[in-house]
Amino acid sequence: MRSAIQLTAVIVLLAISGTAQDITQKDADSLLHEITRAIPVKDRISALLQLAAFNTHQRTATAETLAGASDYLREAAQLNRKSPFPFFNEQRLIVQSSLYKAQHNAPDGKNALATAIELLKNSPNKTLLGKAYYEMSEFYSGDFHHETMLTRIKYLQLAIAAYEKTDRLVDLARCYRFLADLHQLLNDNRSAFSEVRTALKYYDQAEYADKQGAVALLGRIYYEEGDYQHALQNELHALRIATNSSQDNVSLICQINNNIGYTYLKLNDADKALQYFQDALKIAQQEKDTSTVYLLAANVVDAYLGMNDPEKAARFFRDISRQIPQPAYMRYEGGDYGISHTWLKIYMAMGQYDKARVYCDYLIRQASNPNINLYTLTLYYQLDRQILHRDRRPRKSPLLP
């Protein structure tokens, strides 16, 4: 698994969470107009279910939005008692699970999906079964512990097996995309390459234009393989698709900008890297996502250090620290969102090894965290060795033999 401080730095905004929208805002507006008219009961039930699902999958769902989803479900259930709708209970359970998820009620959400899956397992409706499995996988998108990712992979594979018996090419592509994302995080780039290319194949077969997530992921895998030119080509292509799309791409655009920044750093162009990191940071600040702000601020520091300007890096990071409260919840295994790691690098670059040692000692303590990923731990080892090399006073690091 790669460092949360690097290419997965904007997981809080996006990561690999895939709140799938079956309809767009334009579609939702059309459905809202439809239900104001006298339409057949079954058409009304279908519209209500779709609107409820749309509301629960909003990126920033408000209490009013979720209350609306609940009202749509209630009305649909009342109408279904008078005129039964095919697979209504299964669809209601799937949408209800999304409502529970949006309300941060994971246990009831999983239970609703488990019930839907049992009802659908032996039915001919593989589309709904695939959707139920996919939605279950989304309940395991909140962290990046190894076992959590393996569980999510299991549900995505079950969703793929169901969708492969349907004509739902876009849903199939989406599942392959997230499966590739997880395998890339688990350092299985061979599987990730195959899966993301399969995703792109299905998007193309469906003539689906909004494939920016898969293209960006392909670029990220090229980055991990050290092919920075192909990485850059794909990330820039993904950014063009995302910025021209009518979808809500704010989170993805943030991630793509971050990926491009890191690719430019590898290509020794810190000036361009800084530009893209700053663009990503602006989005995180607009979203008021403080944890992502700190992760991206750490990347801006890397760009300044790449320009041999540690003083500017220090001023910038100090200003961020003063303006924005540090996140209290340590979501990532690597510790404090790169804050200590960043100060360590700054003070190392400035030759202020006494100040650097304070942060080095903190990272050494963090190294005992059983959930820390190997890439982050390697960074800690590298920096600790650098301090020991420069600071000759007797000291034996618990990280080193």
C-alpha positions in Angstrom: 0.0 0.0 0.0 1.2 3.5 -0.9 1.6 6.3 1.5 -1.5 8.3 2.3 0.8 11.3 2.1 1.4 10.8 -1.6 -1.0 9.9 -4.4 -3.8 8.9 -2.1 -3.5 12.2 -0.3 -7.0 13.3 -1.1 -8.8 10.2 -0.1 -10.9 12.2 2.3 -12.3 14.1 -0.6 -12.4 11.2 -3.0 -10.1 8.4 -2.5 -11.7 5.4 -3.9 -15.2 6.1 -2.6 -17.5 5.7 -5.5 -20.9 7.1 -4.7 -22.5 5.9 -7.9 -25.2 8.1 -9.4 -27.7 6.3 -11.6 -29.2 9.6 -12.6 -27.8 13.1 -13.0 -29.2 16.4 -11.6 -30.8 17.1 -14.9 -32.6 13.7 -14.8 -33.6 14.4 -11.2 -35.1 17.7 -12.2 -37.1 16.0 -15.0 -38.4 13.3 -12.5 -39.4 16.0 -10.1 -41.5 17.6 -12.9 -42.9 14.2 -13.8 -44.3 13.5 -10.3 -46.2 16.8 -10.3 -48.3 15.4 -13.2 -50.8 12.6 -13.3 -48.8 9.6 -14.4 -49.3 5.8 -14.1 -48.7 4.5 -10.6 -45.8 2.2 -11.6 -44.1 5.2 -13.3 -44.6 7.2 -10.2 -43.1 4.5 -8.0 -40.1 4.2 -10.3 -39.6 8.0 -10.2 -39.8 8.1 -6.4 -37.3 5.3 -6.0 -34.9 7.0 -8.3 -35.3 10.4 -6.6 -34.7 8.8 -3.2 -31.5 7.1 -4.4 -30.4 10.4 -6.0 -30.8 12.2 -2.7 -29.0 9.7 -0.6 -25.9 9.7 -3.0 -25.4 13.5 -2.8 -21.8 14.3 -2.0 -22.9 16.8 0.6 -26.4 15.6 1.6 -28.2 17.9 4.0 -30.7 16.9 6.6 -33.4 18.3 4.3 -32.1 16.2 1.3 -32.2 13.0 3.4 -35.6 13.8 4.8 -36.8 14.2 1.2 -35.4 10.7 0.4 -37.3 9.3 3.3 -40.5 10.9 2.1 -40.0 9.5 -1.4 -39.5 6.0 0.0 -42.6 6.3 2.2 -44.8 7.5 -0.6 -43.4 4.7 -2.9 -44.2 2.1 -0.3 -47.8 3.4 0.1 -48.3 3.2 -3.7 -46.8 -0.2 -3.9 -49.4 -1.6 -1.5 -52.1 -0.6 -4.0 -50.2 -1.5 -7.2 -47.2 -3.9 -6.6 -44.0 -2.9 -8.4 -41.6 -5.6 -9.6 -38.8 -6.2 -7.1 -40.0 -3.3 -5.0 -38.9 -4.6 -1.6 -35.4 -5.3 -2.9 -35.1 -1.9 -4.5 -36.4 -0.2 -1.4 -33.9 -2.0 0.8 -31.0 -1.0 -1.4 -32.1 2.7 -1.4 -32.8 2.5 2.4 -29.3 1.2 2.9 -27.9 4.2 1.1 -30.0 6.5 3.3 -28.7 4.7 6.5 -25.1 5.2 5.1 -25.7 8.9 4.5 -27.0 9.1 8.1 -23.8 7.4 9.4 -25.8 4.3 10.5 -23.6 1.6 9.0 -25.0 -1.4 10.9 -28.6 -0.9 9.7 -27.3 -0.1 6.2 -25.4 -3.4 6.0 -28.4 -5.3 7.4 -30.7 -3.8 4.8 -28.3 -4.9 2.0 -27.8 -8.3 3.4 -31.6 -8.8 3.4 -31.8 -7.6 -0.2 -28.9 -9.9 -1.3 -30.6 -12.9 0.2 -33.8 -12.0 -1.6 -32.0 -11.5 -4.9 -29.5 -14.4 -4.9 -31.8 -16.9 -6.6 -33.7 -14.4 -8.6 -33.2 -13.6 -12.3 -32.6 -9.9 -11.5 -28.8 -9.8 -11.7 -28.8 -6.0 -12.2 -30.2 -5.5 -8.7 -28.0 -8.2 -7.2 -24.9 -6.5 -8.7 -26.1 -3.1 -7.3 -26.6 -4.6 -3.9 -23.1 -6.1 -3.8 -21.6 -2.8 -5.1 -23.5 -0.8 -2.4 -22.2 -3.2 0.2 -18.7 -2.6 -1.0 -19.2 1.1 -0.3 -19.6 0.4 3.4 -15.9 -0.6 3.4 -14.5 2.5 1.7 -13.9 4.4 5.0 -10.4 3.2 5.8 -7.5 1.6 4.1 -6.6 -1.2 6.5 -5.6 -4.4 4.7 -8.5 -6.5 5.9 -11.0 -3.8 5.0 -9.7 -3.5 1.5 -9.9 -7.3 1.1 -13.5 -7.3 2.2 -14.3 -4.5 -0.3 -12.6 -6.5 -3.1 -14.7 -9.5 -2.3 -18.0 -7.5 -2.7 -16.8 -5.8 -5.9 -15.9 -9.2 -7.3 -19.4 -10.5 -6.4 -20.9 -7.4 -8.1 -18.9 -8.0 -11.2 -20.0 -11.6 -11.4 -23.6 -10.4 -11.3 -23.2 -7.5 -13.7 -21.5 -9.8 -16.2 -24.8 -11.5 -16.7 -26.4 -8.2 -17.7 -26.0 -5.4 -20.2 -25.0 -2.9 -17.5 -21.6 -2.0 -19.1 -21.2 1.3 -17.1 -21.9 -0.4 -13.8 -19.5 -3.2 -14.8 -16.8 -0.7 -15.7 -17.3 1.2 -12.4 -16.7 -2.0 -10.4 -13.6 -2.9 -12.4 -12.3 0.7 -11.8 -12.6 0.5 -8.0 -11.3 -3.1 -8.0 -8.2 -1.8 -9.8 -7.9 1.1 -7.4 -7.8 -1.3 -4.4 -5.3 -3.6 -6.0 -3.0 -0.7 -6.8 -3.2 0.3 -3.1 -2.2 -3.2 -2.2 0.8 -3.0 -4.6 -0.7 -5.5 -7.0 -0.1 -3.3 -10.1 -0.4 -6.3 -12.5 -4.0 -6.9 -11.5 -4.7 -3.2 -11.3 -3.4 -2.6 -14.9 -5.6 -5.4 -16.2 -8.7 -4.3 -14.3 -8.5 -0.6 -15.2 -8.0 -1.5 -18.9 -11.1 -3.7 -18.6 -13.0 -0.8 -17.1 -12.0 1.5 -20.0 -13.0 -1.2 -22.5 -16.5 -1.4 -21.0 -16.8 2.4 -20.8 -15.8 2.6 -24.5 -18.3 -0.1 -25.5 -21.0 1.8 -23.7 -19.9 5.0 -25.4 -19.7 6.5 -21.9 -17.7 9.8 -22.0 -17.2 10.4 -18.2 -14.4 7.9 -17.8 -12.0 10.4 -16.1 -11.7 8.3 -12.9 -10.4 5.3 -14.8 -8.1 7.3 -16.9 -6.7 9.0 -13.8 -6.2 5.7 -12.2 -4.3 4.4 -15.2 -2.0 7.4 -14.9 -1.5 6.7 -11.2 -0.5 3.0 -11.9 2.0 4.2 -14.5 3.4 6.5 -11.8 3.8 3.6 -9.4 5.6 1.7 -12.2 8.0 4.6 -12.7 6.7 5.5 -16.2 6.2 9.2 -15.5 5.6 10.3 -19.1 2.6 7.9 -19.6 1.4 8.8 -16.1 1.4 12.5 -17.0 -0.3 11.9 -20.4 -3.2 10.0 -18.7 -3.6 12.4 -15.8 -3.7 15.4 -18.1 -6.2 13.6 -20.3 -8.3 12.8 -17.2 -8.2 16.4 -16.1 -9.5 17.6 -19.5 -12.4 15.1 -19.3 -13.3 16.0 -15.7 -13.2 19.7 -16.2 -15.5 19.4 -19.3 -17.9 17.0 -17.6 -21.3 18.0 -16.3 -20.8 15.6 -13.4 -19.9 16.7 -9.8 -16.2 16.2 -10.3 -14.8 18.5 -7.6 -13.2 15.7 -5.6 -11.8 13.9 -8.6 -10.4 17.1 -10.0 -8.7 17.7 -6.7 -7.1 14.2 -6.8 -6.0 14.5 -10.4 -4.3 17.8 -9.8 -2.5 16.2 -6.9 -1.4 13.3 -9.1 -0.2 15.6 -11.8 1.8 17.6 -9.2 3.6 14.5 -8.0 4.3 13.4 -11.5 5.9 16.7 -12.3 8.0 16.4 -9.1 9.3 13.1 -10.5 10.1 14.8 -13.8 12.1 17.4 -11.9 9.7 20.3 -12.7 8.9 21.6 -9.2 7.5 24.9 -10.6 4.7 23.0 -12.5 4.2 20.7 -9.6 3.6 23.6 -7.3 0.9 25.0 -9.7 -1.1 21.7 -9.6 -0.7 21.2 -5.9 -2.0 24.7 -5.2 -5.0 24.1 -7.5 -5.8 20.9 -5.5 -5.3 22.7 -2.2 -7.7 25.5 -3.2 -10.4 22.8 -3.8 -9.8 21.2 -0.4 -10.0 24.7 1.3 -13.2 25.4 -0.5 -14.6 22.1 0.6 -13.5 22.9 4.2 -11.8 19.6 4.4 -9.0 20.2 6.9 -7.4 16.8 6.9 -7.1 17.0 3.1 -5.8 20.5 3.4 -2.9 19.3 5.5 -2.1 16.4 3.2 -2.0 18.7 0.2 -0.1 21.4 2.1 2.5 18.8 2.7 2.8 18.3 -1.0 3.1 22.0 -1.6 6.0 21.9 0.8 7.6 19.1 -1.2 7.4 21.4 -4.3 9.1 24.3 -2.4 11.8 21.9 -1.2 12.2 20.8 -4.8 12.8 24.4 -5.7 15.5 24.6 -2.9 13.4 27.1 -1.0 13.0 25.6 2.5 12.4 29.0 4.1 9.4 29.6 1.9 8.2 26.1 2.6 8.5 26.8 6.4 6.5 30.1 6.0 3.8 28.5 4.0 3.3 25.5 6.3 3.4 27.7 9.4 0.7 29.9 7.9 -1.5 26.9 7.2 -1.0 25.7 10.8 -2.0 29.1 12.1 -5.0 29.5 9.8 -6.5 26.0 9.9 -7.0 23.8 13.0 -5.2 20.5 12.8 -7.6 17.6 12.3 -8.3 15.8 15.6 -9.3 12.4 14.0 -6.3 10.5 12.7 -8.0 8.7 9.8 -4.8 7.5 8.1 -2.4 4.8 9.4 0.6 7.0 8.8 -0.1 9.3 11.7 -0.9 13.0 11.7 -1.7 13.7 8.1 2.0 14.3 7.3 2.3 17.2 9.7 5.3 15.9 11.7 6.8 14.3 8.6 6.6 17.7 6.8 8.2 19.7 9.6 10.9 17.1 9.8 11.7 17.5 6.1 11.6 21.3 6.3 14.0 21.4 9.3 16.3 18.9 7.6 16.5 21.1 4.5 17.2 24.1 6.7 20.0 22.2 8.5 18.2 22.7 11.9 18.7 19.2 13.1 17.8 19.8 16.8 14.3 20.9 15.7 14.1 18.1 13.2 15.0 15.5 15.9 11.8 16.4 17.8 9.7 15.3 14.9 11.9 12.4 14.1 11.3 11.1 17.7 7.5 11.4 17.2 7.7 9.4 13.9 9.7 6.7 15.7 6.9 6.4 18.2 4.4 6.3 15.3 6.4 3.4 13.7 5.0 1.1 16.4 1.4 1.7 15.1 0.4 -1.8 13.9 -1.7 -0.3 11.1 1.0 1.8 9.5 1.6 1.1 5.9 5.0 -0.1 4.7 5.6 2.8 2.3 5.1 5.4 5.1 7.3 3.3 7.4 10.0 3.3 4.8 9.9 7.1 4.6 10.4 7.2 8.3 13.4 4.9 8.1 15.0 7.1 5.4 14.6 10.3 7.3 15.8 8.8 10.5 18.9 7.6 8.8 19.5 11.1 7.4 19.3 12.6 10.9 21.7 10.0 12.3 24.1 10.7 9.5 24.1 14.5 10.1 23.6 14.5 13.9 26.7 12.6 15.1 25.8 12.7 18.8 25.5 9.1 20.2 22.1 7.8 19.8 20.6 4.5 18.8 17.3 4.7 16.9 14.7 2.0 17.8 14.0 1.9 14.1 17.5 0.8 13.2 19.5 -2.3 13.8 
